[in-house]
Amino acid sequence: MEKQIDSTLPKEVKSFWRQTEKAFKYKKLAENTEVDVAIAGGGIAGVTTAYLLAKEGKKVALLEARELLSGTTGFTTAKITAQHNLIYDELINRYGQANAKLYYQANMEGIGLIKEIAKQHKIDCDLEEQDAFVFTENKQNRNKLLKEAEAYEKLGIEGGFIEDLPLDIDIEGAVMMRNQAQFHPVKFVNGLLKEIENMGGEIYEHTKVMDIDNKNEITCKTDTDYTVTCHDLVFATHFPTHESDKFYSKNLDPENSYALAVKENKEFPDGMYINTDTSKRTFRRMSAEGEDYILVGGESHPTGDGLSVEQRYKELAEYAEKIFDATDVVYRWSSHDLISTDRLPFIGKLNPKEDNIYSLTGFSKWGLANATVGGSLVKDLIVGKDNPYKNLFSPQRDMSLMEHVEPTKEAEENYAKSAIVQTAEELKINQGTIVEIKDENVGAYKDNEGNIHYLDLSCTHLGCGVEWNDGDKTWDCPCHGSRFNAIGEVIEGPAVEELKKLENE
């Protein structure tokens, strides 16, 4: 009898990283506090920035709206690399060879900084050097890879074009980049958190910055009824929850992608792999408690497209079985990324009018090395040191000629709709849909007790209509990437208020 791969998918969405290493826990803010620098956001960008500023003697407070590592860092593929799919040929053509070289150097510096911190503080985070590969199975994409290999040669990047991979995949070509790395992000960030505490830093969870008063000093108003007063404020919140001119709303596009942790049935070679085709596929080896796993990821698409995420998980599971003979899916999870207008991150002053507020965002799916070197850049800006990457990553840079260079849209006809039932009465347990009540579209979700929750579908950020995500059981905003759980509570910004609850009359 043929294996029913979809029956092996775990019912709950859980990250391999967060399940194999628990993130440290901290209390929420319980009194007013004053610090030199407040950092909003408890992923690698915020934690690294806090760590580096504390090393400079700054008194810091790290504020996380939910739980530490509950955002992109806890749900990543955990590749630390300067090989950001195909980007260097495009950067040379648009920004020039010097800036393309600078981008590569910045990311290699980020890799080096992670290695240095792990070594200095003896952080056992499964850090290991790996080569990285971008490959194609499509003849039409071979020339793109050849051009990227030429860009490597121009920039002095160690690696180049190859014809085969040490995997059972018939490819048309690949580009290899040497001296990259992979690690366990929760273990690494836990090590940083410990050092921040040792240096007197304050760390708070379940403390959301709701608003700021920026007159003489900055006062961060939180949802705990208490405030954090600071001289400098850093938003490392994925999407900045504070923006005065809608710059970020106009220049960041949200995307979802998915990953499985499958038991290794046949030996997986060294290396980290991603294709440049549609549908997107990426994989690497992982280990935990003596067991070996393969991460199989991909299925990228614009957030809130209304198409079935459950089907996308199944597509990955079928691929894992076909390529790696893997049918035991241990964990499944999703990642949520913001793609900047030119695929380079926005790191620096949040906007030109507020000198003491900074942002780290727009990592375009490649945030680990970028976020680490970005933390160093923000640290330098705050303490008044020069930094070679200031102009390259500045949110105020000229992007008038930029455009997306990678196709991200899947063929919509290949996917079913995510909200499939027409009435709330048809809903099964733990299922959501969009129904029409009094000529208005309304969100409906049936919980485990059989209660139906009705929600206003207007995102509380800027009012876009959210869509049901059947794989993660969330309501996702297609405009700016805000996400809400099944009963409307915020799990990802820029929204800070939950969806409005409705009565079914």
Order of alpha helices (4+ residues) and beta strands (2+ residues): alpha-beta-beta-alpha-beta-beta-alpha-alpha-beta-alpha-beta-beta-alpha-beta-beta-beta-beta-beta-alpha-beta-beta-beta-beta-alpha-beta-beta-beta-alpha-alpha-beta-beta-beta-beta-beta-beta-beta-beta
